[in-house]
């Protein structure tokens, strides 16, 4: 395939639109979520345990639904799934910024979680279907865009916060509505050959779709190599999500939270060009390095290093490096292990396990913080230990060229030939 071939042009168009979607939704998400803990704590007067429960509920809904939704994306197609995801999240942000009542905050959390369950497999399935070189570079651009927006989003949120959190939330909703429009520009994205046009007709919304979902999940659960990878990588979400909650719960102000979020995002983005080389991010040692860096960040917080601005920046750098390595490591490994027509199901199972652990761990950590400095230190130490145990388990994962028992070597997916050496 040449750079000017129709398929190559289609790949570039897909990457460009998905990156634009990522820019819109991430800017809105980080503007709202970087300051949501302070809004719930100061504006609404909620206790730390209640805040942790609301945020963990979003994770529970999002990642519990990922199990069936990931497989459903394979049946219905990522575009219509992505549009629905954006509409649900827009509604969730409107509620989050407009109601002080806890029951409606719970509804907002459910809407945000449902939208997230639909969005992530939809967007990543579009990238996973690309040739290997474009997939690696496309996901790197996708992740870098997320991190750039993670720098700009909290700053945007901080500016809008002067008028009130309601304006932050409404701005986030508007950006997610714009992303829904961008998804509609991808109507002609080709589907994997294993998915027939009939499978995404309106009739597929019934029993036929549910049968396809069940079949996809069964396929994944029979893959012992992937199930082990999903178990080993399950702590990733807990470890990368918790710093955004733990730092504000530690008592720092909105300005320090913004600095922390921006430094973390910039470091994570800086790692992506290194991860963009095909065949690099899906090596087990990259996953292991990310887990160990996350352990170091939590240990520093446990020692009180995050109390001053300089220490908080060091913690942000460690967590930024961890996040920058772990995101592509998980995505690229799933894309390597999953058949193209089953990517959504494979991603759904891994996300489901990660989400359950993030939900339980998030509640436990928030409640530990309510018990004072001793409880907070113990929770951070447990997070660091969890990361170290997971890192040790990565040694049993097969690398890209090692193969795995009972698994046939996948066919070459990149007709463009080997990638050039990475520029240093």
SVG drawing of the C-alpha trace seen along z (x, -y; Angstrom):
<svg xmlns="http://www.w3.org/2000/svg" viewBox="-35 -35 53 60">
<polyline fill="none" stroke="black" stroke-width="0.4" points="0.0,0.0 1.4,-3.4 0.9,-6.6 -1.5,-7.8 -3.6,-4.6 -7.3,-4.8 -6.8,-2.7 -3.9,-4.9 -6.0,-8.0 -8.8,-6.4 -6.5,-5.6 -5.2,-9.1 -8.8,-10.5 -9.8,-8.2 -6.8,-9.2 -7.4,-12.9 -11.1,-12.7 -10.5,-10.5 -7.8,-12.8 -10.1,-15.8 -12.8,-13.9 -10.2,-13.2 -9.3,-16.9 -12.9,-18.0 -14.0,-15.5 -10.7,-15.6 -10.8,-19.4 -14.3,-19.2 -13.7,-16.2 -10.5,-17.6 -12.0,-21.1 -14.9,-19.6 -13.2,-16.7 -10.1,-18.4 -12.2,-20.6 -15.2,-18.3 -13.7,-17.2 -13.4,-20.8 -16.9,-21.6 -18.4,-18.6 -16.3,-19.4 -16.6,-23.2 -19.7,-24.2 -21.9,-21.2 -20.3,-20.3 -20.0,-16.6 -17.8,-14.4 -14.7,-12.7 -16.4,-9.3 -19.5,-10.5 -17.3,-12.2 -15.3,-9.0 -18.6,-7.0 -20.0,-9.3 -16.8,-9.2 -16.4,-5.5 -20.0,-4.9 -19.1,-6.5 -16.2,-4.1 -18.4,-1.1 -21.1,-1.9 -18.5,-2.7 -16.4,0.4 -19.1,2.9 -20.9,2.0 -17.6,2.3 -18.0,6.1 -21.1,6.2 -20.6,2.9 -17.1,3.7 -18.6,6.7 -21.6,4.7 -19.3,2.3 -18.1,5.2 -21.7,5.9 -23.1,2.4 -20.0,0.5 -18.0,-2.2 -19.6,-5.3 -23.2,-5.0 -21.8,-3.8 -19.6,-6.9 -22.4,-9.3 -24.6,-7.8 -21.7,-8.0 -21.2,-11.7 -24.9,-12.5 -25.0,-10.6 -21.9,-12.2 -23.1,-15.7 -26.3,-15.1 -24.3,-13.9 -22.1,-17.0 -25.2,-19.2 -26.6,-17.5 -23.3,-17.5 -23.1,-21.3 -26.8,-22.2 -27.9,-20.1 -26.9,-20.2 -29.0,-17.1 -27.2,-13.8 -29.7,-11.7 -29.3,-13.7 -25.5,-13.6 -25.9,-9.8 -27.9,-10.0 -25.1,-12.2 -22.5,-9.7 -24.5,-6.9 -24.9,-8.9 -21.2,-9.8 -20.3,-6.2 -22.6,-4.8 -21.2,-7.3 -17.6,-6.4 -18.4,-2.7 -19.6,-3.4 -17.0,-5.9 -13.7,-4.3 -14.2,-1.0 -15.8,-2.9 -12.8,-5.3 -10.1,-2.7 -11.8,-0.2 -11.4,-2.7 -7.7,-3.0 -7.2,0.8 -8.5,1.5 -5.7,-0.4 -2.4,1.1 0.2,1.6 2.3,-1.5 -0.6,-3.8 -2.2,-2.2 0.9,-2.8 1.3,-6.4 -2.4,-7.0 -2.7,-5.9 0.3,-8.0 -1.3,-11.1 -4.6,-10.1 -2.8,-9.9 -0.8,-13.1 -3.9,-15.0 -5.5,-13.7 -2.6,-14.9 -2.3,-18.3 -6.0,-18.7 -5.3,-17.5 -3.0,-20.5 -5.3,-23.0 -8.5,-21.6 -7.8,-22.3 -6.6,-25.8 -9.9,-26.4 -11.8,-25.0 -10.0,-27.2 -10.8,-30.3 -14.5,-29.4 -14.7,-28.5 -14.7,-32.2 -18.3,-32.3 -19.2,-29.1 -18.8,-25.3 -22.1,-25.4 -20.3,-27.1 -17.5,-24.6 -19.9,-21.7 -22.0,-23.4 -18.8,-24.0 -17.8,-20.4 -21.3,-19.3 -21.0,-21.5 -17.6,-20.0 -19.1,-16.5 -22.0,-17.5 -19.4,-18.7 -17.6,-15.4 -20.9,-13.6 -21.0,-15.6 -17.4,-14.6 -18.2,-11.0 -20.8,-11.4 -18.0,-12.2 -16.8,-8.6 -19.9,-7.0 -18.0,-5.2 -15.3,-3.6 -14.8,0.0 -15.8,2.8 -13.9,6.0 -14.8,8.7 -16.3,10.9 -19.0,8.4 -21.8,8.5 -23.8,5.4 -26.9,7.1 -25.2,7.2 -25.4,3.5 -28.9,3.0 -31.7,1.9 -32.7,5.5 -29.4,6.2 -30.5,4.2 -32.5,7.3 -31.7,10.9 -29.1,11.2 -27.0,8.4 -27.2,10.0 -26.1,13.3 -23.1,11.6 -22.2,10.0 -22.4,13.3 -20.3,15.0 -17.7,12.3 -17.3,12.5 -17.1,16.3 -14.3,16.1 -12.3,13.8 -12.8,15.9 -11.5,19.0 -8.3,17.2 -6.1,18.0 -3.2,15.9 -5.3,12.8 -7.2,13.5 -3.9,13.6 -2.8,10.3 -6.2,8.8 -5.7,9.9 -2.1,8.6 -3.1,5.2 -6.2,4.8 -4.6,2.5 -3.6,0.0 -6.8,-2.0 -6.8,-2.2 -3.2,-3.4 -3.6,-6.0 -7.0,-7.4 -6.3,-7.7 -3.8,-10.6 -6.4,-13.0 -8.6,-12.2 -5.9,-11.8 -4.1,-15.0 -7.1,-17.3 -8.3,-15.1 -4.8,-15.7 -5.9,-19.3 -4.2,-21.3 -6.0,-24.2 -7.3,-24.5 -4.1,-26.2 -1.9,-23.3 -4.3,-20.8 -4.0,-22.6 -0.2,-22.5 -0.2,-18.8 -2.6,-17.9 -0.7,-20.0 2.7,-18.6 1.4,-15.0 -0.2,-15.5 2.8,-17.2 5.1,-14.4 2.7,-11.7 2.5,-13.4 6.3,-13.7 6.5,-9.9 4.3,-9.2 6.8,-9.7 8.9,-6.9 5.8,-4.7 4.8,-5.4 7.4,-3.0 5.5,0.2 6.2,3.2 7.6,1.2 4.8,0.3 3.3,3.9 6.5,5.3 5.9,6.6 8.8,4.6 7.0,1.3 4.0,2.3 6.3,3.3 8.2,0.0 4.9,-2.0 3.7,0.0 6.9,-0.5 6.8,-4.3 3.2,-4.4 4.4,-2.6 7.1,-5.2 4.6,-8.1 2.3,-6.6 5.2,-5.9 6.2,-9.6 2.7,-10.7 2.7,-8.3 5.9,-9.9 4.3,-13.4 6.4,-14.6 3.3,-16.0 2.7,-18.5 4.9,-21.2 4.7,-22.4 8.2,-21.0 7.4,-17.6 4.0,-17.6 5.7,-18.3 8.1,-15.3 5.0,-13.1 3.3,-14.4 6.4,-13.6 6.4,-10.0 2.7,-9.5 3.0,-11.2 5.7,-8.7 3.6,-5.9 0.5,-7.1 2.4,-7.7 3.7,-4.2 0.7,-2.3 -1.9,-3.6 -0.2,-2.6 1.1,0.6 -2.4,1.8 -3.9,0.7 -1.1,2.1 -1.1,5.4 -4.8,5.8 -4.6,4.9 -1.8,7.5 -3.6,10.3 -7.2,9.7 -8.5,10.7 -9.5,7.5 -13.2,8.4 -13.1,9.0 -11.2,6.0 -14.1,4.5 -14.9,7.7 -11.2,8.1 -11.0,4.4 -14.3,4.8 -13.1,7.7 -9.9,6.0 -11.7,2.7 -14.3,4.6 -11.7,6.2 -9.9,2.9 -13.1,1.0 -14.2,3.3 -10.8,3.0 -10.8,-0.8 -14.3,-1.0 -13.6,1.1 -10.1,-0.5 -11.4,-4.0 -14.0,-3.6 -11.5,-1.9 -8.9,-4.7 -11.4,-7.5 -12.7,-6.0 -9.1,-5.5 -8.4,-9.2 -11.4,-10.0 -9.6,-8.1 -6.8,-10.7 -3.1,-10.7 -2.5,-7.2 -5.3,-5.8 -4.1,-7.9 -0.6,-6.6 -1.7,-3.0 -3.9,-3.4 -1.0,-4.9 1.3,-2.1 -1.2,0.5 -1.5,-1.1 2.3,-1.1 2.5,2.6 -0.3,3.5 1.7,1.9 4.8,3.8 3.0,7.1 1.5,6.5 4.9,5.5 6.4,8.8 3.6,10.7 4.4,9.1 7.5,11.4 5.2,14.3 3.6,12.4 4.7,13.3 6.4,10.6 5.5,9.6 7.7,12.2 7.5,14.9 4.1,16.4 1.9,18.1 0.8,21.7 -2.2,22.5 -2.1,19.3 -1.3,19.1 0.9,16.3 -1.2,13.5 -1.0,12.6 1.0,9.5 -1.3,6.5 0.9,3.9 1.6,4.2 3.6,1.0 6.7,2.8 8.9,2.2 8.8,-1.2 11.9,-3.4 14.1,-3.7 12.7,-6.1 14.1,-9.6 15.9,-10.4"/>
</svg>
